[in-house]
Amino acid sequence: MKSIEKQLNWSLSISILLVFFVFWWISVFTIHHLTEDYILTRLQHDTVSIEKHLNRASTGQDLPDIDYDAINPIYAQPLSGHYFVIQLGHHTLKSHSLQDYPLFLKNSTETISHYETKGPVEGTILVRRFQTTYQQQPITLYVAEDHSPIQRTLQIFDILIGIFALMTLLLLYWGQKTLLRKGFKQLDPIHQALKNLHKGDASQLKVEDYPTEVSELIENLNQAMLSASHQLQQSRQSNANLAHSLKTPLNMIYQLLDDVAMKDHPELQKTLKQQAQKIHNRIESELKKARLAASNPSVKPFSMLDDLPDLTQSIQQLYPDKKLHLQKSPDTPDTLPIEKEDAYELLGNLLDNAAKFGQSQLFLTFTRLLDEATGKTKTVIIIEDDGSGVPSEKVAEIQTRGHRLDESIAGHGIGLSIVQQTAKAYAIDLQFGNSEKGGLKVTLTL
């Protein structure tokens, strides 16, 4: 299952990272080029000064002596970081600042160009090459400056702006994560409302209590709950109507069974009375469920705190000679994911059978089991008795899908087909087997 918060965090983080990378690259690129242009501008001014000085001091075809004070005294200082070289034909004139260092002179077809090369001391220098004419002869001026200090400063600037960008990125990431969590926090009341709804404490959610973005979801959820409640009521009302409609013909059957003519067929009369009694019990059960549903319109789950004691007390009152042992593990949930009346029907039938066929004891156990396949914890209910049990060949028949237990197994058939139908409706894993206590063992995994 994908998390919307994680997806938003990742997408926003990547977007911010890209934006800051572009910002950092543009900043570094711009500063470096501005610095280089500034140095080249100074080199251009020195080139103009040297060219003018050569023209003023011209004495013929040869290069004149250089008056460093007229150009810039820094070129006369050894290894000052400012250098120049003049090429005129086969003649080369170097500034005193170069000493005997052989400066790399790069040829080019362009009139003006620049390049970086190693200087007389550690580091690199930036060289501006300018080609012009002197006394109608081609002359090339190489003017250079040591820009290592500026490069070191730029490196520090690159590191600082990188750290600033990273800190800003982390701050924005933390800020957006906080805002996202705060936004999703507004949905927390939905979880609590759904829990209350599951317990039957509320039937509708208020749309105005939640963000506008989920208003349609809340409306659809309310509509779904109304529809589910209506369908449940309609189904139970239909069962009640059917039960009422059968009571009249059933009474007529009882009257016919008491007729004088039926006394001549005692076996047939006994069989018909038994079947009529089963129909009567079923009708009464449906009418009771309909009355309970009418007083409780919401869909309530089975409560382990309120409903389970009622169920066990009812079984104990019906079978006072049998001892019911109830065991619950500490992590047993407060509610079972079964509708209240359906849980009464499911557990009631199983406990009733256990009480009928057990000798003196029946056992009801609730525990929790970890499903390794899904990693989720399931609730397991075990119902046992100390009776004679069920033959192994009959256990296989009990577990057969769609098998009518009330037609194939004497005694244990009453209500067990309803148990299977209810378990199937709630996707409950229902297993029958023999208990170590002697009787039948029924295991329900929710």
TORMI-788250 format. One line per field, with one value per residue (C-alpha): residue number from 1; x, y, z. Coordinates in steps of 0.5 Angstrom, whole numbers, always signed. Layout:
N
pos NUM:...
u X:...
v Y:...
w Z:...
END
This chain:
446
pos 1:2:3:4:5:6:7:8:9:10:11:12:13:14:15:16:17:18:19:20:21:22:23:24:25:26:27:28:29:30:31:32:33:34:35:36:37:38:39:40:41:42:43:44:45:46:47:48:49:50:51:52:53:54:55:56:57:58:59:60:61:62:63:64:65:66:67:68:69:70:71:72:73:74:75:76:77:78:79:80:81:82:83:84:85:86:87:88:89:90:91:92:93:94:95:96:97:98:99:100:101:102:103:104:105:106:107:108:109:110:111:112:113:114:115:116:117:118:119:120:121:122:123:124:125:126:127:128:129:130:131:132:133:134:135:136:137:138:139:140:141:142:143:144:145:146:147:148:149:150:151:152:153:154:155:156:157:158:159:160:161:162:163:164:165:166:167:168:169:170:171:172:173:174:175:176:177:178:179:180:181:182:183:184:185:186:187:188:189:190:191:192:193:194:195:196:197:198:199:200:201:202:203:204:205:206:207:208:209:210:211:212:213:214:215:216:217:218:219:220:221:222:223:224:225:226:227:228:229:230:231:232:233:234:235:236:237:238:239:240:241:242:243:244:245:246:247:248:249:250:251:252:253:254:255:256:257:258:259:260:261:262:263:264:265:266:267:268:269:270:271:272:273:274:275:276:277:278:279:280:281:282:283:284:285:286:287:288:289:290:291:292:293:294:295:296:297:298:299:300:301:302:303:304:305:306:307:308:309:310:311:312:313:314:315:316:317:318:319:320:321:322:323:324:325:326:327:328:329:330:331:332:333:334:335:336:337:338:339:340:341:342:343:344:345:346:347:348:349:350:351:352:353:354:355:356:357:358:359:360:361:362:363:364:365:366:367:368:369:370:371:372:373:374:375:376:377:378:379:380:381:382:383:384:385:386:387:388:389:390:391:392:393:394:395:396:397:398:399:400:401:402:403:404:405:406:407:408:409:410:411:412:413:414:415:416:417:418:419:420:421:422:423:424:425:426:427:428:429:430:431:432:433:434:435:436:437:438:439:440:441:442:443:444:445:446
u +0:+3:+3:+1:+5:+11:+10:+9:+15:+19:+16:+17:+24:+26:+23:+26:+33:+33:+31:+37:+42:+40:+40:+47:+50:+47:+50:+57:+57:+55:+60:+66:+65:+64:+71:+74:+71:+74:+81:+81:+78:+84:+89:+86:+87:+95:+95:+93:+98:+104:+101:+101:+108:+111:+108:+111:+118:+119:+126:+125:+124:+127:+123:+125:+127:+121:+119:+116:+114:+110:+106:+106:+112:+109:+111:+118:+118:+120:+114:+109:+104:+103:+107:+107:+111:+112:+113:+116:+118:+124:+125:+121:+121:+119:+117:+122:+117:+117:+125:+127:+121:+119:+111:+107:+105:+99:+98:+91:+88:+84:+86:+84:+84:+85:+87:+90:+97:+101:+105:+112:+110:+104:+98:+95:+95:+90:+93:+90:+93:+92:+95:+96:+101:+108:+112:+108:+110:+105:+106:+103:+102:+101:+99:+98:+96:+96:+89:+90:+88:+81:+80:+81:+76:+71:+72:+70:+64:+62:+63:+59:+53:+53:+52:+47:+43:+43:+41:+36:+34:+33:+29:+24:+24:+22:+18:+14:+14:+11:+6:+4:+3:-1:-6:-7:-8:-14:-17:-16:-23:-25:-21:-25:-31:-31:-29:-35:-39:-37:-39:-46:-45:-46:-50:-47:-41:-41:-39:-37:-32:-27:-23:-26:-22:-25:-32:-34:-31:-35:-42:-41:-39:-45:-49:-46:-48:-55:-55:-52:-57:-63:-61:-60:-67:-70:-67:-70:-76:-77:-75:-80:-86:-84:-85:-91:-94:-92:-95:-102:-101:-97:-103:-107:-102:-102:-110:-110:-105:-109:-115:-118:-116:-108:-109:-109:-102:-98:-91:-93:-96:-90:-86:-90:-90:-83:-82:-87:-84:-77:-81:-84:-77:-75:-80:-80:-72:-73:-79:-74:-68:-73:-76:-68:-67:-72:-70:-63:-62:-55:-50:-47:-41:-41:-38:-34:-35:-43:-45:-41:-43:-50:-49:-45:-50:-56:-52:-51:-58:-61:-56:-55:-52:-46:-40:-38:-31:-29:-22:-19:-12:-10:-10:-17:-20:-26:-30:-31:-32:-39:-45:-48:-54:-50:-45:-51:-53:-46:-44:-50:-51:-44:-45:-52:-49:-43:-48:-53:-47:-42:-42:-41:-37:-36:-30:-30:-23:-21:-14:-10:-6:-1:-2:+5:+3:+0:+3:-3:-6:-13:-18:-19:-25:-25:-31:-30:-34:-33:-38:-37:-34:-36:-33:-27:-31:-37:-32:-30:-37:-38:-32:-35:-37:-45:-46:-53:-51:-58:-60:-53:-51:-56:-56:-50:-55:-59:-57:-50:-52:-54:-47:-44:-48:-46:-39:-39:-42:-36:-31:-29:-25:-29:-26:-29:-25:-24:-22:-17:-23:-26:-32:-33:-28:-30:-25:-27:-21:-24
v +0:+7:+13:+19:+23:+19:+20:+28:+28:+25:+29:+35:+34:+32:+38:+43:+39:+40:+48:+49:+45:+49:+55:+53:+52:+59:+62:+59:+60:+67:+69:+65:+69:+75:+75:+72:+78:+83:+80:+80:+88:+89:+85:+89:+96:+94:+91:+98:+101:+97:+98:+106:+106:+102:+107:+113:+110:+107:+107:+103:+96:+93:+93:+99:+99:+98:+104:+100:+106:+109:+102:+99:+98:+92:+89:+90:+86:+79:+74:+79:+76:+81:+79:+80:+78:+81:+78:+81:+77:+73:+78:+76:+81:+79:+83:+83:+80:+73:+72:+67:+63:+60:+62:+58:+62:+59:+61:+63:+65:+70:+77:+77:+70:+68:+62:+59:+56:+55:+61:+62:+60:+55:+56:+58:+65:+68:+70:+75:+74:+81:+81:+88:+91:+95:+99:+95:+89:+84:+84:+79:+82:+77:+80:+75:+76:+70:+69:+64:+68:+69:+62:+60:+65:+63:+56:+58:+61:+55:+51:+56:+57:+49:+49:+55:+51:+44:+47:+51:+45:+41:+47:+47:+39:+39:+45:+41:+35:+38:+42:+35:+32:+38:+37:+30:+31:+34:+27:+24:+25:+21:+15:+16:+17:+11:+7:+10:+8:+1:+1:+3:+10:+14:+13:+19:+24:+31:+34:+41:+38:+35:+39:+41:+36:+30:+32:+28:+22:+23:+24:+18:+14:+17:+14:+8:+7:+9:+4:-2:+0:+0:-7:-10:-7:-9:-16:-17:-14:-19:-25:-23:-22:-29:-32:-28:-31:-38:-38:-38:-45:-48:-47:-51:-56:-57:-57:-63:-67:-67:-69:-76:-79:-78:-82:-88:-87:-85:-86:-81:-76:-76:-75:-69:-66:-66:-62:-57:-56:-54:-50:-46:-46:-42:-38:-35:-34:-30:-26:-25:-22:-18:-15:-14:-10:-6:-3:-2:+1:+1:-4:-6:-11:-16:-13:-18:-13:-13:-18:-24:-24:-24:-30:-34:-33:-35:-42:-43:-42:-46:-52:-51:-58:-56:-52:-47:-45:-38:-36:-30:-28:-21:-19:-21:-15:-11:-13:-18:-16:-19:-16:-17:-21:-25:-27:-29:-34:-36:-37:-39:-45:-48:-47:-50:-56:-57:-56:-61:-67:-65:-69:-64:-59:-54:-49:-43:-40:-33:-32:-29:-32:-28:-30:-30:-30:-23:-21:-19:-22:-26:-27:-35:-38:-45:-48:-55:-60:-67:-71:-77:-73:-74:-80:-78:-80:-75:-70:-70:-69:-63:-60:-61:-54:-54:-60:-60:-62:-62:-68:-72:-72:-73:-69:-64:-62:-57:-50:-52:-51:-44:-43:-45:-40:-34:-36:-36:-29:-26:-30:-34:-40:-46:-52:-58:-64:-68:-65:-67:-66:-72:-68:-64:-58:-52:-47:-41:-36:-29
w +0:-2:+3:+0:+5:+2:-5:-4:+0:-5:-11:-7:-5:-12:-15:-9:-10:-18:-17:-12:-16:-22:-17:-15:-22:-25:-18:-19:-26:-26:-21:-24:-31:-28:-24:-30:-34:-29:-29:-37:-37:-33:-37:-43:-40:-39:-46:-48:-44:-46:-54:-53:-49:-55:-60:-56:-55:-62:-65:-71:-73:-66:-60:-55:-48:-43:-38:-33:-29:-35:-36:-29:-24:-21:-28:-26:-19:-19:-19:-17:-21:-26:-33:-40:-46:-53:-59:-66:-71:-68:-62:-55:-50:-43:-37:-31:-26:-30:-29:-33:-33:-40:-40:-45:-51:-54:-62:-64:-71:-67:-66:-58:-54:-47:-44:-37:-36:-30:-27:-25:-18:-15:-18:-25:-29:-34:-40:-45:-52:-57:-64:-67:-72:-70:-75:-80:-77:-74:-66:-61:-53:-48:-41:-35:-28:-23:-21:-16:-10:-13:-15:-8:-6:-11:-8:-1:-4:-8:-1:+3:-3:-3:+5:+5:-1:+3:+9:+6:+2:+9:+12:+6:+7:+14:+13:+8:+12:+18:+13:+10:+17:+20:+14:+14:+22:+20:+17:+24:+26:+21:+24:+30:+27:+24:+30:+33:+27:+28:+35:+33:+37:+31:+24:+20:+19:+19:+13:+16:+21:+15:+10:+3:-1:+3:+3:-3:+1:+7:+3:+0:+6:+9:+3:+4:+11:+10:+4:+8:+14:+10:+6:+13:+16:+9:+9:+17:+15:+10:+14:+19:+14:+12:+19:+20:+14:+16:+23:+20:+16:+21:+26:+21:+21:+28:+28:+23:+27:+33:+28:+30:+24:+25:+31:+27:+24:+31:+27:+22:+27:+31:+25:+22:+29:+30:+23:+25:+31:+28:+23:+29:+33:+26:+26:+33:+32:+26:+29:+35:+31:+27:+34:+36:+29:+30:+36:+34:+27:+27:+25:+32:+32:+38:+44:+48:+55:+54:+49:+51:+59:+56:+52:+57:+62:+58:+56:+63:+65:+60:+62:+69:+70:+65:+67:+62:+62:+59:+57:+54:+52:+54:+47:+45:+42:+45:+39:+34:+27:+26:+27:+34:+32:+27:+33:+38:+32:+31:+38:+41:+36:+37:+45:+45:+41:+46:+52:+49:+47:+53:+59:+64:+61:+55:+54:+50:+49:+45:+43:+38:+32:+27:+20:+17:+10:+11:+18:+21:+27:+27:+33:+34:+37:+40:+43:+46:+50:+54:+50:+46:+40:+32:+28:+24:+18:+20:+21:+14:+12:+17:+13:+6:+3:+2:+7:+10:+17:+20:+15:+16:+23:+29:+34:+32:+26:+29:+27:+24:+17:+20:+23:+16:+12:+17:+17:+10:+10:+14:+11:+17:+17:+20:+22:+26:+29:+36:+42:+47:+52:+49:+45:+39:+37:+33:+31:+28:+25:+24
END
